[in-house]
Every structure is written in structure tokens, then in C-alpha cells.
Amino acid sequence: MDHLVLTVIAQDQPGLVERVAKCIAEHGGNWLESRMSRMAGQFAGILRVAVPAESHDELVDALQALSLHGIRVLLAQSGLEPACNWKPIRLDLVGNDRPGIVRDITRLLAEHGVNLESLVTEVAPAPMSSEPLFHAEALLAVPLNLSLDVLQERLETLADDLMVELNLRTEP
């Protein structure tokens, strides 16, 4: 079995995921995992599929042909998962919205060898004032040799500069 990672983007419409799923199934592919979402009238997703080696090229061609229906598909071969030499840590952040929050937090994380496993962000009105609040939830892959106390301290210093509240917690 070959494994492919697909990125799919298209104008949001009913039946979009079904069209992609049908294409995969018709070529003997198996839909393994995915993350998908609608945003600003667009639908985007990333998914991993397994496909028999003998059907690989036909599936790739069929997925590329979905462009005739306005569905763009970017394909990549699935890579090997790295050895698990990290611990999962959940990061929650909230603060007044302003440009640069994601840049500053991710820069600090990268400097410490922390990888983002997932990131979800949104801006929503504050309950009382209706001021825009930035919210972020991330799953971090923190290297085993990085002290959580050191990471917490560095993030808290940055959070003070950014005027955001930040919380780290260990994932079960």
C-alpha cells in the first residue's frame, strides 16, 4: 500500500467531500484520517489515504481531474513518522487581537525546537465589551530534553509583552 497526503481546497458547496471520497473509493483507496474546515466561503482540508500500489497513478490522475469541478488537490507522498522523542503539551491563549501574535509565539516555539502538531485560531468579540479577542489552541510536540518550566517561563515572559493570557497543560 502507498500512502498519500492530500490538500484539498474549493469553493464551499454541498457534496464536495463526497466527490473526493467517491474518487478515492473508486480507485481502491482507503480514507485514513483528515482535518477539514470551511472558512470565508472556501472549504479546505488535509487528508491521508492508503492506495494499492497498482492503483496509485490512476488515483493521482483522477484526483487531479477534480479541478474540472473546481476542486484543487495538492498531493504529497506520506513520510515516515518521526520517533517519539517529544511530549504532547496543550497551549491555550487568549488576548486582545493585534497583528503578530502567531508570529511571535511560533518564533519562540521554533527557537526551542517545539513543533506545532495542530493549531486552531479565531477572533471573536469579548463577552462584555465586544472588543475583538484572539483565541488560540495548539497541540505542541515539546522535545523531551526541554524543561517544561523553562518553556513556561519563556512563554509567560512573551505573554506579558503581548498582553495575552497563556496556559500550558500536559496532555493525557
Buried (B, 14 or more C-beta within 10 A) or exposed (E): EBBBBBEBBBEEEEEBBEBBBEBBEEBBBEBEEBEEEEEEEEBBBBBBBBBBEEBBEBBBEBBBEBEEEEBEBEEEEEEEEEEEEBBEBBBEBBBBBEEEBBEBBBEBBEEBEBEBBEBEEEEEEEEEEEEEBBBBBBBBBBBEEBEEEEBBEBBBEBBEEBEBEBEBEEEE
